[in-house]
Amino acid sequence: MINIIFHYKFLLFGGGLGNQIFEYYFYLWLRKKYPNIVFLGCYRKASFKAHNGLEISDVFDVDLPNDGGLSGRFISYVLSVLSRIIPSLSMKANTEYSSKYLLINAYQPNLLFYLNEEKIKFRPFKLDEVNWRLLNSIQLESSVSIHIRRGDYLSDQYRDIYSNICTLAYYRKAIDKCKEILKSPHFFVFSDDIEWARDVFVGREYEFVSNNIGKNSFIDMFLMSNCKIQIIANSTFSYWAAYLSNSLVKIYPAKWIHGIEKPNIFPDNWIGL
């Protein structure tokens, strides 16, 4: 156990699928830049409780850092608790790693160079009849995905941080931009509040995707990634749908979080509105 404390560093994973992908890319960068250091994964259940658990390895073909076994799990748990009391024990994802830190919080790294790795790939999975039809339409038509996140963004905990950024004005402007690029675009709308979306986006050009929930939510990311254009929310979920896509046009909100500078995660060829 003493050997683990002094010779290994722990990488804290948490959040939903979008954040887990950021954390994984940051791990790949650390592993490449510091080949003589062994980074272990810290996977506390509490860090995933608001989402679908640690799901990145179920959805994507990835090689996560191991957790160091029983002793590693115990130490990482203690460190994650102590770091709340003693901030000097941990560091946030940064451009330079420092050996004085035992725990690295990889939650939402904000530097684009972390992403200079080969794109991760979805693991093979089966689509039901509804999703097969959707995928076929997306691939054959001038498809545009629109992602709208409301849900937790409207809660007391997150309202002042994330809400009122992806406004109707943002979506209208993005839709107009798509109509300049594509002839007769067909918009596939994905949202955690699909009824609200139905009331707002009216017309035959809109199709609403509401069948993928819970453990199947990742299928929405897969479907969005197959569209010709992505209009994303200020959400890591739709960010990755766009990033992992081969589409040439990706539209994002120029403002990402209230009171914080826009993170440096957007390639130059993305369109900020």
C-alpha positions as CSV (number, residue, x, y, z in Angstrom):
1,M,0.0,0.0,0.0
2,I,2.9,2.4,0.8
3,N,4.3,1.7,-2.7
4,I,1.0,2.8,-4.3
5,I,0.9,6.0,-2.3
6,F,4.3,7.1,-3.3
7,H,4.7,5.7,-6.8
8,Y,1.2,6.1,-8.4
9,K,-1.1,8.9,-9.1
10,F,-4.9,8.7,-9.1
11,L,-7.1,10.1,-11.8
12,L,-10.6,11.0,-10.7
13,F,-13.5,10.0,-13.0
14,G,-17.1,11.1,-12.6
15,G,-20.1,12.6,-14.2
16,G,-22.1,11.5,-17.2
17,L,-20.9,9.9,-20.4
18,G,-19.8,13.2,-22.0
19,N,-17.6,14.1,-19.0
20,Q,-16.2,10.5,-18.8
21,I,-15.0,10.9,-22.4
22,F,-13.2,14.1,-21.6
23,E,-11.6,12.3,-18.6
24,Y,-10.5,9.4,-20.7
25,Y,-8.8,11.7,-23.3
26,F,-7.0,13.5,-20.5
27,Y,-5.8,10.2,-19.3
28,L,-4.5,9.3,-22.7
29,W,-2.6,12.6,-22.8
30,L,-1.1,12.1,-19.4
31,R,-0.1,8.5,-20.3
32,K,1.7,9.7,-23.4
33,K,3.4,12.7,-21.9
34,Y,4.5,11.0,-18.7
35,P,5.3,7.4,-19.7
36,N,7.2,6.7,-16.5
37,I,4.3,7.5,-14.2
38,V,1.5,5.0,-13.6
39,F,-1.9,6.6,-13.4
40,L,-4.6,4.7,-11.6
41,G,-8.3,5.3,-12.0
42,C,-10.5,6.5,-9.1
43,Y,-14.1,5.4,-9.8
44,R,-16.2,6.3,-6.8
45,K,-19.9,5.3,-7.2
46,A,-20.9,8.6,-5.7
47,S,-19.2,10.4,-8.6
48,F,-21.6,8.8,-11.1
49,K,-24.9,8.6,-9.0
50,A,-26.7,11.3,-10.9
51,H,-26.1,9.6,-14.2
52,N,-25.9,6.0,-15.6
53,G,-22.8,5.0,-13.7
54,L,-19.4,4.4,-15.3
55,E,-20.6,3.7,-18.8
56,I,-17.8,4.8,-21.1
57,S,-16.2,1.3,-21.3
58,D,-19.6,-0.2,-22.1
59,V,-20.3,2.3,-24.9
60,F,-16.9,2.8,-26.4
61,D,-13.8,0.7,-27.2
62,V,-11.5,2.2,-24.5
63,D,-8.8,1.1,-22.2
64,L,-9.4,2.7,-18.8
65,P,-6.7,2.9,-16.2
66,N,-7.0,0.1,-13.6
67,D,-8.0,1.0,-10.1
68,G,-5.1,-0.6,-8.2
69,G,-7.1,-3.3,-6.6
70,L,-8.4,-3.2,-3.1
71,S,-5.6,-1.1,-1.7
72,G,-5.8,1.3,-4.7
73,R,-9.5,1.7,-4.3
74,F,-9.1,2.4,-0.6
75,I,-6.4,5.0,-1.1
76,S,-8.2,6.7,-3.9
77,Y,-11.3,6.9,-1.7
78,V,-9.4,8.5,1.2
79,L,-7.7,10.9,-1.2
80,S,-10.9,12.0,-2.8
81,V,-12.5,12.7,0.6
82,L,-9.4,14.5,2.0
83,S,-9.0,16.6,-1.1
84,R,-12.2,18.4,-0.2
85,I,-10.6,19.4,3.1
86,I,-7.0,19.8,1.9
87,P,-7.1,21.2,-1.7
88,S,-3.3,20.9,-2.1
89,L,-3.7,17.2,-2.4
90,S,-5.3,17.4,-5.8
91,M,-5.0,19.3,-9.0
92,K,-7.5,20.0,-11.8
93,A,-6.7,19.0,-15.3
94,N,-4.0,21.3,-16.5
95,T,-1.3,21.8,-19.1
96,E,1.4,20.6,-16.7
97,Y,1.4,17.6,-14.4
98,S,3.1,18.1,-11.0
99,S,4.4,15.2,-8.9
100,K,3.4,16.9,-5.7
101,Y,-0.3,16.1,-6.4
102,L,-1.6,12.6,-5.5
103,L,-5.1,13.0,-7.1
104,I,-5.9,14.6,-10.4
105,N,-9.5,15.7,-11.0
106,A,-10.0,15.3,-14.8
107,Y,-13.6,16.7,-14.7
108,Q,-14.2,18.7,-17.9
109,P,-10.7,19.5,-19.1
110,N,-10.8,22.7,-21.1
111,L,-7.8,22.5,-23.4
112,L,-8.2,21.3,-27.0
113,F,-4.8,19.7,-27.2
114,Y,-6.0,16.9,-24.8
115,L,-8.1,15.7,-27.7
116,N,-5.3,15.2,-30.2
117,E,-5.8,11.4,-30.1
118,E,-7.5,9.0,-32.5
119,K,-11.2,9.3,-32.1
120,I,-12.7,6.6,-29.9
121,K,-15.2,4.3,-31.5
122,F,-18.5,3.0,-30.4
123,R,-18.6,-0.7,-29.4
124,P,-20.9,-2.8,-31.6
125,F,-24.5,-2.7,-30.4
126,K,-28.0,-3.6,-31.7
127,L,-30.5,-1.1,-32.8
128,D,-34.2,-1.7,-32.4
129,E,-36.6,-1.1,-35.2
130,V,-37.3,2.5,-34.3
131,N,-33.6,3.4,-34.1
132,W,-32.8,1.6,-37.4
133,R,-35.5,3.7,-39.1
134,L,-34.0,6.9,-37.5
135,L,-30.5,6.0,-38.6
136,N,-31.6,5.2,-42.1
137,S,-33.4,8.6,-42.4
138,I,-30.4,10.4,-40.9
139,Q,-28.0,8.9,-43.3
140,L,-30.2,9.4,-46.4
141,E,-31.5,12.9,-45.7
142,S,-30.0,16.3,-45.2
143,S,-30.0,15.6,-41.5
144,V,-29.3,18.1,-38.7
145,S,-29.3,17.2,-35.0
146,I,-30.6,19.7,-32.5
147,H,-29.8,18.9,-28.9
148,I,-31.7,20.7,-26.2
149,R,-30.8,20.2,-22.5
150,R,-33.2,21.4,-19.9
151,G,-33.8,19.0,-17.0
152,D,-31.1,19.5,-14.4
153,Y,-30.1,22.8,-16.0
154,L,-33.3,24.3,-14.6
155,S,-32.7,23.0,-11.1
156,D,-31.7,25.3,-8.2
157,Q,-28.2,23.7,-8.3
158,Y,-27.4,24.5,-11.9
159,R,-29.8,27.3,-13.1
160,D,-27.4,30.1,-12.5
161,I,-24.5,28.2,-14.2
162,Y,-25.9,26.7,-17.3
163,S,-29.5,27.9,-18.0
164,N,-30.5,30.7,-20.4
165,I,-27.4,30.2,-22.6
166,C,-28.9,28.0,-25.3
167,T,-31.9,30.3,-25.8
168,L,-34.5,30.0,-28.5
169,A,-32.6,32.9,-30.3
170,Y,-29.5,30.7,-30.4
171,Y,-31.4,27.7,-31.9
172,R,-33.2,29.9,-34.4
173,K,-30.0,31.4,-35.6
174,A,-28.4,28.0,-35.8
175,I,-31.4,26.6,-37.8
176,D,-31.1,29.6,-40.2
177,K,-27.4,28.9,-40.7
178,C,-28.2,25.2,-41.5
179,K,-30.7,26.4,-44.1
180,E,-28.0,28.4,-45.8
181,I,-25.8,25.3,-46.0
182,L,-28.2,22.5,-46.8
183,K,-31.1,22.3,-49.2
184,S,-34.3,21.2,-47.4
185,P,-32.7,20.2,-44.1
186,H,-34.5,17.7,-41.9
187,F,-34.0,18.5,-38.2
188,F,-33.8,15.6,-35.7
189,V,-34.5,17.0,-32.2
190,F,-33.0,15.3,-29.1
191,S,-33.9,16.5,-25.6
192,D,-34.5,15.6,-22.0
193,D,-37.7,17.7,-22.3
194,I,-39.1,16.5,-25.6
195,E,-42.6,17.8,-24.9
196,W,-41.3,21.4,-24.5
197,A,-39.3,20.9,-27.7
198,R,-42.5,19.8,-29.6
199,D,-44.3,23.0,-28.5
200,V,-41.4,25.2,-29.7
201,F,-40.3,23.6,-32.9
202,V,-43.3,23.2,-35.1
203,G,-43.4,21.9,-38.7
204,R,-42.9,18.9,-40.9
205,E,-39.1,19.6,-41.0
206,Y,-38.7,18.6,-37.4
207,E,-38.6,15.0,-36.1
208,F,-38.5,14.3,-32.3
209,V,-36.4,11.5,-30.9
210,S,-37.6,10.3,-27.5
211,N,-37.2,6.6,-27.4
212,N,-33.7,6.3,-25.9
213,I,-33.7,6.7,-22.1
214,G,-31.6,5.4,-19.2
215,K,-28.9,3.0,-20.2
216,N,-29.9,3.5,-23.9
217,S,-29.3,7.2,-23.8
218,F,-26.0,6.8,-25.5
219,I,-27.8,5.8,-28.7
220,D,-28.9,9.5,-29.0
221,M,-25.2,10.4,-29.1
222,F,-24.6,7.8,-31.8
223,L,-27.6,9.1,-33.9
224,M,-26.6,12.7,-33.5
225,S,-23.0,11.8,-34.6
226,N,-24.4,10.5,-37.9
227,C,-26.1,13.7,-38.9
228,K,-24.7,16.0,-41.6
229,I,-24.7,18.9,-39.1
230,Q,-24.9,19.1,-35.4
231,I,-26.4,21.9,-33.4
232,I,-25.2,21.3,-29.8
233,A,-26.3,22.5,-26.4
234,N,-23.8,23.7,-23.8
235,S,-23.5,20.0,-22.9
236,T,-20.6,17.6,-23.1
237,F,-23.1,14.9,-24.3
238,S,-23.9,16.7,-27.6
239,Y,-20.3,18.1,-27.8
240,W,-19.0,14.6,-28.2
241,A,-21.8,13.7,-30.7
242,A,-20.3,16.5,-32.8
243,Y,-16.7,15.8,-32.1
244,L,-16.9,12.1,-33.0
245,S,-18.8,12.9,-36.1
246,N,-17.4,13.1,-39.6
247,S,-19.7,16.0,-40.4
248,L,-18.1,19.1,-41.8
249,V,-20.4,21.6,-39.9
250,K,-20.8,21.7,-36.2
251,I,-22.5,24.6,-34.4
252,Y,-22.1,25.5,-30.7
253,P,-23.1,28.2,-28.4
254,A,-20.4,30.9,-28.2
255,K,-21.1,31.2,-24.5
256,W,-20.7,27.9,-22.5
257,I,-21.1,28.6,-18.8
258,H,-22.2,31.8,-16.9
259,G,-19.3,33.7,-15.4
260,I,-16.6,31.5,-16.9
261,E,-14.5,32.1,-20.0
262,K,-15.5,29.8,-22.9
263,P,-13.4,26.5,-22.6
264,N,-10.8,25.9,-25.2
265,I,-12.4,22.8,-26.6
266,F,-13.7,23.9,-29.9
267,P,-11.7,23.4,-33.2
268,D,-11.4,26.4,-35.4
269,N,-13.7,25.1,-38.0
270,W,-16.6,24.8,-35.6
271,I,-19.2,27.6,-35.8
272,G,-19.9,29.5,-32.6
273,L,-23.1,31.5,-32.4
